[in-house]
Amino acid sequence: MWNNKGSTLIESLFAFEIFISILILFVSLFSVLYEKEIIVNEKYQYLLEKEGDFTYTADYTEIIEKVLH
């Protein structure tokens, strides 16, 4: 009765659009995650560097006094 040739094309294009949208969503989420991981690693390395500087430049009794006060 009805000619369904056009509807299958529209359904295919709609499914492809959903697939591409999800793919772009995953790529953007991984990109943001990677950027945040780089920032966290940089801050962690900075913290380790400062901790190392503080540990080796101060005497242990001075460190304990600073912690207790």
Secondary structure in CASP SS format (residue, H / E / C, confidence):
PFRMAT SS
TARGET T0000
AUTHOR 0000-0000-0000
METHOD secondary structure of the structure
MODEL  1
M C 1.00
W C 1.00
N C 1.00
N C 1.00
K H 1.00
G H 1.00
S H 1.00
T H 1.00
L H 1.00
I H 1.00
E H 1.00
S H 1.00
L H 1.00
F H 1.00
A H 1.00
F H 1.00
E H 1.00
I H 1.00
F H 1.00
I H 1.00
S H 1.00
I H 1.00
L H 1.00
I H 1.00
L H 1.00
F H 1.00
V H 1.00
S H 1.00
L H 1.00
F H 1.00
S H 1.00
V H 1.00
L H 1.00
Y H 1.00
E H 1.00
K H 1.00
E H 1.00
I H 1.00
I H 1.00
V H 1.00
N H 1.00
E H 1.00
K H 1.00
Y H 1.00
Q H 1.00
Y H 1.00
L H 1.00
L H 1.00
E H 1.00
K H 1.00
E H 1.00
G H 1.00
D H 1.00
F H 1.00
T H 1.00
Y H 1.00
T H 1.00
A C 1.00
D C 1.00
Y H 1.00
T H 1.00
E H 1.00
I H 1.00
I H 1.00
E H 1.00
K H 1.00
V H 1.00
L H 1.00
H C 1.00
END
